[in-house]
Amino acid sequence: MRLVILGGPGAGKGTQGKLLCDTLAIPWIATGEIFRRAIAADTPLGNQAKPYVEQGELVPDSIAIEFIRDRLSQPDAAQGWLLDGYPRTAFQAEELDFLLQDMGQRLDWAIWLDAPVEVLMQRSLERSRDDDAPQIVRRRIDLFHQRTIPITGYYKPQDKLLRVDSDRPPEVVQEDLLARLKAPQT
Ligand code: AMP
C-alpha cells in the first residue's frame, strides 16, 4: 500500500504512521525525522535543511522533492510505503503524482489526522525537540494552515482523502484508521 499521512505538528503522524507501517509491513519514510538526523550527522542534506528546520520554516520544495525522488527509488520502497511529513505543499503533492506516474505506481490514500489547533500546540510543547520551542511551534502551525491544509483540496476530488479525528487516544485512532483502510468511507 502507498500512503501519505498529513497533519499539523503534534497531530500524531509519527505515532500513527509507525503503527500502520508495522501492521502493513511497509517502510515509514518521515522527512522531518530524516532531516533532523541528517542535521545531527552533519551530512550535505543536513546542511541544506538545517537553517529551515531550525526556524520551523519549510525546506524548499526543490530539496524535498529531490530527496523523495531518490528515496522512493530505493529497493525497500518497491512494494509500498508510508510518507510522513511529505507532501507539505500542494506543489509537492503534484510532484509526487508525477513521480509516481513515471514509476508506474499510484497513491492509495492520503490520511489526514485532524485535531484542533490548541491540541496541536499543547502536544508539541509537551515534546522536547529543538524545533518544538513555543515560537517555532507557532510558526510551524501557521505554515501548516497556509501550505499543508490546502493539500486536502488536492486529494479530495481524487477521492483519496481519509479524514480521521486524531483528538482521541492513540489506540482508538489506530483502530479507526485500520478499519477505514480496509473499508474506506472518505
Ligand atoms: P516534521 O517532523 O514532519 O514536523 O518536520 C520537521 C521539519 O522538517 C519541518 O518543520 C520542516 O522544516 C522540515 N520538513 C519536513 N518535511 C518537509 C517537507 N516535505 N517539505 C519541507 N520541509 C519539510
Boltz pocket constraint, residues with backbone or C-beta under 6 A from the ligand:
constraints:
  - pocket:
      binder: B
      contacts: [[A, 9], [A, 31], [A, 32], [A, 33], [A, 35], [A, 49], [A, 52], [A, 53], [A, 54], [A, 56], [A, 57], [A, 58], [A, 59], [A, 60], [A, 61], [A, 64], [A, 84], [A, 85], [A, 86], [A, 87], [A, 88], [A, 89], [A, 92], [A, 131], [A, 140]]
      max_distance: 6.0
